Amino acid sequence: MNSRCRCNIREVARQAKVSVATVSRALNNRSPLTEKTRARVLRTVQKLNYQPDPIFRLAFQR
């Protein structure tokens, strides 16, 4: 059984009540985020068992 979430970053943002950019910043450990916001996003990621698609991530790496 694959426990990986079929949701996307938009669903994480919606459930955490933040923007997609905020989710991205939290996942990539970028500033500026308060610890409270970062923790809320990471809790939502864990709750949804969200993992970014590695192929999609490769397309946007610089």
C-alpha positions in Angstrom: 0.0 0.0 0.0 1.4 3.4 -1.0 0.8 5.8 1.9 1.9 8.8 -0.1 -0.8 11.5 -0.4 -2.3 12.2 -3.8 -2.8 15.8 -2.8 -0.8 18.7 -4.0 0.8 21.8 -2.5 -2.5 23.7 -3.1 -4.4 21.3 -0.9 -1.8 21.6 1.8 -2.0 25.4 1.6 -5.8 25.3 1.7 -5.9 23.1 4.8 -3.2 25.1 6.6 -5.0 28.3 5.7 -1.8 29.8 4.1 -0.6 30.6 0.6 1.1 28.2 -1.7 4.2 30.4 -1.4 4.1 29.9 2.4 4.0 26.2 2.1 6.9 26.3 -0.3 8.9 28.4 2.1 8.2 26.1 5.0 9.1 23.0 3.0 12.3 24.5 1.7 13.2 26.1 5.0 13.2 29.6 3.6 12.6 32.9 5.4 10.6 34.8 6.4 8.2 32.6 8.3 7.2 32.7 11.9 7.8 29.4 13.8 4.0 29.3 14.5 3.2 29.4 10.7 6.0 26.9 9.8 4.8 24.5 12.5 1.2 24.8 11.2 2.3 24.0 7.7 4.5 21.1 8.7 1.7 19.6 10.9 -0.6 19.8 7.9 2.0 18.2 5.6 2.4 15.4 8.2 -1.4 15.0 8.6 -1.9 14.6 4.8 1.3 12.6 4.5 2.2 15.0 1.7 5.5 14.5 -0.3 6.4 16.7 -3.2 6.6 15.0 -6.5 10.3 14.4 -7.2 9.9 14.8 -11.0 8.0 18.1 -10.6 10.7 19.4 -8.2 13.5 18.6 -10.7 11.7 20.7 -13.3 12.0 23.8 -11.1 15.4 23.3 -9.6 18.0 25.8 -10.7 
